[in-house]
Structures are given as structure tokens and as C-alpha cells.
Amino acid sequence: MFEDINLVAFVDDDADLRAAHGQSLKLAGFDVLALASAEAALARIGADFPGVVVSDIRMPGMDGRQLFHRLRDLDPDLPVIFITGHGDIAQAVEALQDGAYDFVAKPFASDRLIASVRRALEKRRLVLDNRRLIAGASQIDADLTLIGDTPVMDRLRANIRHIAEADVDVLVEGETGVGKELVAQALHRWSRRRHHPFVAVSCAALPETMIESELFGHETGAFSGALRRRVGRIESADRGTLFLDEVESLAMAAQGRMLRVLEERLINPMGSSEARAVDIRVVAASSTDLGALADQGQFRADLFYRLNVLRIRVPPLRERRADIPLLFGHFQAQAAARFRRDPPPLTDRVRQRLLEYDWPGNVRELGHFAERLVLGLDDTADPDMAQDRLGLAERMDAFETRILQDALRDHRGDVRATIAALSLPRKTFYDKIKRRGIDISRYRTP
């Protein structure tokens, strides 16, 4: 969603000046759209124009100030820089008071214009990024899970839909904060069980002394203090989905009883002599390698194999960095609605944090970051901001990501030209692109 804005519309009726200044801007690294009149500029420039405008004030027909007012009506945030002779400085000052970005008086060194254009483009980039965040957040269906449009997320959603109707037990793996419960909810929502309960159990939060009662329930008088019958979480999920979060935290004794539930779909509440049948789908989630724990004797191997009928891996945020702006905009809009505040505008520090930070807490950490910003707690203002807390490997990763993105942008998404420019083997290039979640199609232009 975030893109570098690098386009300069240069408007001047003098062909020689147009060519000279256009060449200077191109040598400075900008893309230039040379236009001979204000009318030609209006035909090419509209709202959300991905760049800035540089215009002479004195032109036949519609002059620069008239052009500015027309552009301001189209997009009040579009930066316009005037080129003016000494006799027109008063007009340029008035235009600044009306909202023009800057003016450069003739004669001027090209560095003066380039510096002004660079600052204006930075401002334009932040404005357009803010608009994209707001638009992206408004387009997200409130019921949509697993937000993201990177290839890895497209594949994940496709796998979930395919598995959902199979009605078999599923093991969901992924780091802390990636959204494993969202996967479980999607499996439930897209299955035939969608109209029945979805019951989530945090195995790590179950007190060891209460696991039996919480999961399997108990009858009146089953133990001291059992004054009434309790329906356990497993039975509550009958005909629906039981989600066991952090299943690796389940005590060994409870693992044995859970194995019987998975094999026979029967439960024995405490104090009951009769087994009860339950119709459930079990989705278990773990942030560790259950197979490795089973090999080490820290998790029952038979339970692992029973849970591991189908496995879904949820990618960490660093493997789908291109989704970060969309997610951030969604979380910011949610937080703004909850706290009844306007979403703060995007700043350079926040943009840098979003693009370069490694997000070890994944989507959950990103959501908390958005909440803090909405509440006015901008921790990127701290000198010890996120980039400074990154290790060498993370900084190198962020630097390499920018190089890849810049090369793709320079070559308009042409893979062959990009690979040649970077002197990379084709396989290495695609490995790096995949690892960083870069969508090549975003950089292809007609």
C-alpha cells in the first residue's frame, strides 16, 4: 500500500525552459511529466495525483495562479511550486497565503528547485499514504478474517476454505500473535458447523486443579463444593468447534483424557458413571513444534499424531510485510472508533516503524501499536525508537528489502531487468522476494 511518490508535473509554455528544468529534475532522480500549458496540466492531473506540480506563473491563456486554484479545487493537498520572475513575487506570496507549497524566484540554481520538490514529494507521499490507510480500512469487511492480499495470505485463505468443509481435526501452528484463533474461527465459519457453538479454551490459563471440571464438567456432589452440575467446555461445543489454544500447555493427565475424546467422541464428566457422546470438531493451536515436544517426551506422541490430521501454518508478519499498511489502517480505524478519537495522520517516524521494524509480536503487536498511536502515545518519538532496537540482522533485512523494492520500481516490475541490475541468480531473487512478502505485480506498469 505504501509507495514512493516520485513524479513531477512541470508546466511551462517555454519549450527550452521545459527541457532544461525537466532534464535537471530527471538527473536528480525524479520522473518528469512535461506540460506546455495549464490546460494540458488539467487534462493530466486529478485528485490523488501521485506527485507534485511545478508551474510558471506567467503563461498565455490560463496562468499559473488560475491553474493552482483549479488544482486546489480538485485536491487541496496537492503541493504546487511556482517559478516566478522578480515582477511576480508579490503574486507568488499571495499564492502561498492561499495554500501553494513554495515558489522559486528566477534566476535560480537547479539545487534550489530540486530541494523544494523533494520536500514537497515527502509531504505528498504522507498525504497519499494516509488516504490509502483510511480507504483500505473502510473497504475491509467487518466480518473478514485474516486480512491481507499478499500471495501467502491468498494461499492461506484458500487452504482454510478447502479444509473447512472436510470436517476433520486441524492443528494450527504459528508464532505468538499471528492470528491462530482467527484461523480457527474461519474454519468454523466456513464449515457446516457455522450455526453451532465455537468454544475457545486457553489451555495455558486453565488452573491444573480445575482442568477436569473446566473441560469435562462435573455432576452435583462430584467433589467438595460441587453444589450444582456443570457442563464442561467440550460438551458446550457439541455440534460445533472446540478450539484448544496453546495445547502444548495441557497437563499430561488431561492430554490422556483428551485423546479419548478425539478417538471416541465421548466424555465422562466428573462424578458421572455414564459416557456422553459429543459431536465436535477440534482445532488445536500451538506456537511451538509439537512434534519436537513429543520426541522429547514433553507432549504425548499419540495425542500429537491424533491432532495432526491436517496442519495449517500461519505466517509471521515479517513474511508478509506488504500487508502491514492494510492491517495497520484496519487496527487504527478500529481503535479510533473504540476510543472515539480521530485517527492521527501518518508521520515519517510511524511509516519507518511500519516498514522496517521486525514485529516479533506479529499482528497482535501491530494492533497494540495502532491503539497507542490513536491514544496519543507515539513511542516512535523516543530516541530509542524501533529501528534503533533492531539487531544487525534485522537492519540488514530491512535495507535489503528496500533495495529489492527500489530495483523493482526502477524497472517497472520487469523481473529479468531487475535480476540483471542486482546481479542475482534467479532462484535467489525469488527466494528473497518470497521471504519478504513482496508482490511483484504491484510494481508492473503499462
GITA-V253674 format. One record per pair of residues at least 24 apart in sequence whose ideal C-beta (glycine too) atoms are under 8 Angstrom apart, sorted by the first residue. I is the first residue (numbers start at 1). J is the second residue. If there is no record, write none. Layout:
[[I,J] [I,J]]
This chain:
[[1,129] [1,132] [1,133] [1,136] [1,322] [1,325] [1,326] [1,329] [2,129] [2,132] [2,325] [2,351] [2,354] [2,355] [3,50] [3,125] [3,128] [3,129] [3,442] [4,125] [4,406] [4,409] [5,50] [5,51] [5,121] [5,124] [5,125] [5,128] [6,30] [6,31] [6,51] [6,121] [7,31] [7,32] [7,33] [7,49] [7,50] [7,51] [7,52] [8,32] [8,33] [8,51] [8,52] [8,53] [8,54] [8,117] [8,121] [9,33] [9,35] [9,41] [9,44] [9,45] [9,49] [9,51] [9,52] [9,53] [9,54] [10,34] [10,35] [10,54] [10,55] [11,35] [11,36] [11,37] [11,38] [11,40] [11,41] [11,53] [11,54] [11,55] [11,56] [11,59] [11,64] [11,67] [12,36] [12,55] [12,56] [12,59] [12,83] [13,37] [13,56] [13,59] [13,60] [14,56] [17,56] [21,54] [21,83] [21,110] [21,113] [24,110] [24,113] [24,114] [25,113] [25,114] [25,117] [28,110] [28,114] [28,117] [28,118] [30,117] [30,121] [37,61] [37,62] [38,62] [38,63] [38,64] [38,66] [38,67] [38,70] [41,67] [41,71] [42,67] [42,70] [42,71] [45,71] [45,74] [45,78] [46,74] [46,75] [47,74] [47,75] [48,75] [48,128] [48,131] [49,75] [49,78] [50,124] [50,128] [51,121] [51,124] [52,78] [52,79] [52,80] [52,81] [52,101] [52,117] [52,120] [52,121] [52,124] [53,78] [53,79] [53,80] [53,81] [54,80] [54,81] [54,82] [54,83] [54,113] [54,117] [55,80] [55,81] [55,82] [55,83] [56,82] [56,83] [56,84] [57,82] [57,83] [57,84] [57,85] [57,88] [57,91] [57,92] [57,95] [58,84] [58,85] [58,88] [64,95] [65,91] [65,94] [65,95] [68,95] [68,98] [68,100] [69,98] [72,98] [72,99] [77,124] [77,127] [78,124] [79,120] [79,121] [79,123] [79,124] [81,113] [81,116] [81,117] [81,120] [83,108] [83,113] [122,348] [126,345] [126,346] [126,347] [126,348] [126,351] [129,325] [129,346] [129,351] [130,345] [130,346] [132,325] [132,329] [133,325] [133,328] [133,329] [133,332] [133,343] [133,346] [134,329] [134,333] [134,343] [136,325] [136,326] [136,329] [136,330] [137,329] [137,330] [137,332] [137,333] [138,333] [140,326] [140,330] [145,179] [145,182] [145,183] [145,185] [145,186] [145,189] [146,179] [146,182] [146,183] [146,186] [147,323] [147,326] [147,327] [147,330] [148,320] [148,323] [148,326] [148,327] [149,322] [149,323] [149,326] [149,439] [150,320] [150,322] [150,323] [150,437] [150,439] [151,437] [151,439] [152,315] [152,319] [152,320] [152,434] [152,437] [153,315] [153,320] [153,323] [156,183] [156,312] [156,314] [156,315] [157,186] [159,312] [160,186] [160,187] [160,190] [160,312] [161,190] [163,187] [163,310] [163,312] [164,188] [164,189] [164,190] [164,191] [165,190] [165,191] [165,192] [166,310] [167,191] [167,192] [167,193] [167,281] [168,281] [168,309] [168,310] [169,262] [169,281] [169,282] [169,283] [169,284] [169,306] [169,307] [169,309] [169,310] [170,281] [170,282] [170,283] [170,284] [170,309] [170,310] [170,311] [170,312] [171,283] [171,284] [171,285] [171,286] [171,290] [171,307] [171,308] [171,309] [171,310] [171,311] [171,312] [172,283] [172,284] [172,285] [172,286] [172,311] [172,312] [172,314] [173,285] [173,286] [173,287] [173,289] [173,290] [173,311] [173,312] [173,313] [173,314] [174,285] [174,287] [174,313] [174,314] [174,315] [174,316] [175,287] [175,314] [175,316] [175,362] [176,287] [176,361] [176,362] [176,364] [177,361] [177,362] [177,363] [177,364] [177,365] [178,314] [178,315] [178,316] [178,317] [178,362] [178,363] [179,314] [179,362] [179,363] [179,364] [180,245] [180,285] [180,287] [180,314] [181,243] [181,245] [181,285] [183,283] [183,285] [183,312] [183,314] [184,241] [184,243] [184,283] [184,285] [185,243] [187,241] [187,281] [187,283] [188,240] [188,241] [188,243] [188,281] [188,283] [191,241] [191,281] [193,239] [193,240] [193,241] [193,281] [196,238] [196,239] [196,240] [196,241] [197,236] [197,237] [197,238] [197,239] [197,240] [197,241] [198,237] [198,240] [198,241] [198,243] [199,233] [199,234] [199,236] [199,237] [199,240] [199,241] [199,242] [199,243] [200,243] [200,245] [201,233] [201,242] [201,243] [201,244] [201,245] [202,245] [202,246] [203,244] [203,245] [203,246] [203,247] [203,248] [203,249] [203,250] [204,245] [204,246] [204,249] [206,249] [206,250] [206,254] [208,251] [211,250] [211,251] [211,253] [211,254] [212,254] [212,257] [212,270] [213,270] [215,254] [215,257] [215,258] [216,257] [216,267] [216,268] [216,269] [216,270] [217,267] [217,269] [217,270] [218,269] [218,270] [218,271] [218,272] [219,269] [219,270] [219,271] [219,272] [220,271] [221,271] [222,269] [222,270] [222,271] [222,272] [223,270] [223,271] [226,270] [226,271] [230,269] [232,267] [232,269] [234,261] [234,267] [234,278] [234,280] [235,267] [235,269] [235,276] [235,278] [237,278] [237,280] [238,278] [238,279] [238,280] [239,279] [239,280] [240,280] [240,281] [241,280] [241,281] [241,282] [241,283] [242,280] [242,281] [242,282] [242,283] [243,283] [243,284] [243,285] [244,282] [244,283] [244,284] [244,285] [245,285] [246,285] [246,286] [246,287] [247,284] [247,285] [247,286] [247,290] [247,307] [248,286] [248,287] [248,288] [248,290] [248,293] [248,298] [248,299] [252,300] [255,299] [255,300] [255,303] [256,300] [256,303] [258,303] [259,300] [259,302] [259,303] [259,306] [262,303] [262,306] [262,307] [263,306] [282,307] [316,359] [316,362] [317,359] [317,362] [317,363] [317,366] [318,358] [318,359] [318,397] [318,436] [318,437] [319,435] [319,436] [319,437] [320,437] [321,355] [321,401] [321,436] [321,437] [321,438] [322,437] [322,438] [322,439] [322,442] [323,437] [324,354] [324,355] [324,359] [324,366] [325,354] [327,363] [327,366] [327,367] [328,354] [328,366] [328,369] [328,370] [331,366] [331,367] [331,369] [331,370] [331,371] [332,370] [332,373] [332,374] [334,370] [335,370] [335,371] [335,373] [335,374] [335,375] [336,374] [339,371] [339,374] [339,375] [341,374] [341,375] [343,374] [344,373] [344,374] [344,376] [344,378] [347,378] [347,380] [349,378] [349,380] [349,381] [349,385] [350,378] [350,380] [352,380] [352,387] [353,380] [353,385] [353,386] [353,387] [355,398] [355,401] [356,386] [356,387] [356,390] [356,395] [356,398] [357,386] [357,387] [357,390] [358,390] [358,394] [358,397] [397,436] [400,432] [400,436] [401,436] [401,438] [404,432] [404,433] [404,436] [404,438] [405,438] [405,443] [408,438] [408,440] [408,443] [409,443] [411,443] [412,443] [412,444] [412,445] [413,440] [413,441] [413,442] [413,443] [413,444] [413,445] [414,444] [415,440]]
